Amino acid sequence: MPNSPVRSLILAASRNPNLRDALVGAPITRDVVKRYIAGETIADVIECTRALAADGLLATVDRLGEDVLEEQDAANTVRDYLDLLDALAAEGLTDSVEVSVKLSAVGQSLPGHGQQIALENARTICERAAAVGTTVTFDMEDHTTTDATLDIVNQLRVQFPSVAAVLQAYLRRTESDVASLGYSGSRIRLCKGAYKEPDEVAFTSRSDIDKSYVRCLRALLASPATALIATHDPRIVDIASSLIAREHRASDTYEFQMLLGVRPAEQRRLAADGHRVRVYVPYGSDWYGYMMRRMAEKPANLALFIRSLASKG
Ligand SMILES: Cc1cc2nc3c(=O)[nH]c(=O)nc-3n(C[C@H](O)[C@H](O)[C@H](O)COP(=O)(O)OP(=O)(O)OC[C@H]3O[C@@H](n4cnc5c(N)ncnc54)[C@H](O)[C@@H]3O)c2cc1C
């Protein structure tokens, strides 16, 4: 995503614990939050994903929370994912619903053995996902974690080949990552990237990011990998549709993926046109960082958000 001053400010705010406590602690409206987040409980997730399934939409569920600093919090995240997977299975939803996991939420940023703890926690979630007939995508966080995250994904794929990796088109390295990960059986989510990254590692202008996305998308769709095309950008969706037709991609070899609450009519249009469409469904009480990244993508939403805080707070 481009580094505009407004975006930089919002992303800085997303890491500010004082502001987070003030906003999250306020008796605020859920009006804006509700549009982007299923709710706080697993029951909310079930209701949301069932409604999506009724509209022909797949889902990937993210239990909100990142950057845990205590091993116990990482263990709590794992327990929540296991409960979530069991509930999805009990409701017969695992055909259409998978889960998305941030490794920082399962311990990757813990000092010392964080990487090993994250790997073991991630393995526990993958085992349960496989047992109930679904799979896991590992979200990608800021560029300092890219190698460590891909390393964990590669290790997990030995036992769980359907585990998906995420690549961010704003990173200069990503074309080469698409080349090395674009093998048969590999599932790759391609997104633009949501963090504030320095020039040395990332494209920072909108047009450079978009051009990189299209280069990576061409390579991904020409490869034998399953392409998970995560964007709301209408121009890129059009280009992807043409490339899918040109590559004669079977409908089970790619997906469009969009966030809950963003371009919902387009999600339904793509599904009605016969494409697989997966909606990213976050849930939980720790929505602050996630919401602020959505605000950074579309600062017009920030005004709406602040107005709703002021009117109900
Ligand atoms: C399924 C999914 C998974 C993702 N996983 C990751 C991940 O693991 N790591 C990561 O770094 N990023 C992830 N992202 C976020 C991604 O990197 C982008 O930050 C985000 O998708 C915005 O980029 P865009 O491609 O939609 O294009 P943009 O250039 O941001 O937007 C294009 C158009 O889409 C519409 N739009 C975009 N955002 C909004 C919004 N919030 N509200 C309303 N309209 C909007 C607008 O019409 C806009 O003009 C994910 C995104 C999706 C959809």
The ligand as an ORCA input file, in Angstrom:
! r2SCAN-3c Opt
* xyz 0 1
  C      -8.597    -11.995      1.779
  C      -7.531    -11.019      2.115
  C      -6.456    -11.430      2.897
  C      -5.434    -10.548      3.209
  N      -4.345    -11.002      3.903
  C      -3.309    -10.163      4.122
  C      -2.107    -10.617      4.741
  O      -1.963    -11.779      5.128
  N      -1.103     -9.723      4.903
  C      -1.209     -8.415      4.495
  O      -0.250     -7.652      4.637
  N      -2.342     -7.964      3.911
  C      -3.381     -8.791      3.721
  N      -4.513     -8.317      3.113
  C      -4.694     -6.851      2.934
  C      -4.104     -6.394      1.612
  O      -2.705     -6.506      1.650
  C      -4.495     -4.943      1.333
  O      -4.036     -4.122      2.362
  C      -5.991     -4.729      1.176
  O      -6.610     -5.821      0.561
  C      -6.261     -3.490      0.323
  O      -5.706     -3.661     -0.949
  P      -6.558     -3.866     -2.291
  O      -5.867     -4.895     -3.094
  O      -7.946     -4.172     -1.963
  O      -6.405     -2.522     -3.085
  P      -6.549     -0.980     -2.717
  O      -5.631     -0.302     -3.672
  O      -6.386     -0.723     -1.251
  O      -8.059     -0.684     -3.041
  C      -8.622     -0.826     -4.309
  C     -10.103     -0.460     -4.211
  O     -10.781     -1.384     -3.370
  C     -11.741     -0.714     -2.538
  N     -11.326     -0.834     -1.111
  C     -10.127     -1.233     -0.653
  N     -10.102     -1.264      0.701
  C     -11.320     -0.850      1.117
  C     -11.897     -0.667      2.401
  N     -11.236     -0.932      3.538
  N     -13.182     -0.228      2.466
  C     -13.880     -0.002      1.313
  N     -13.367     -0.164      0.064
  C     -12.097     -0.584     -0.045
  C     -11.739      0.703     -3.017
  O     -12.686      0.828     -4.044
  C     -10.353      0.889     -3.577
  O     -10.257      1.908     -4.524
  C      -5.515     -9.194      2.754
  C      -6.576     -8.790      1.954
  C      -7.565     -9.673      1.623
  C      -8.666     -9.214      0.733
*
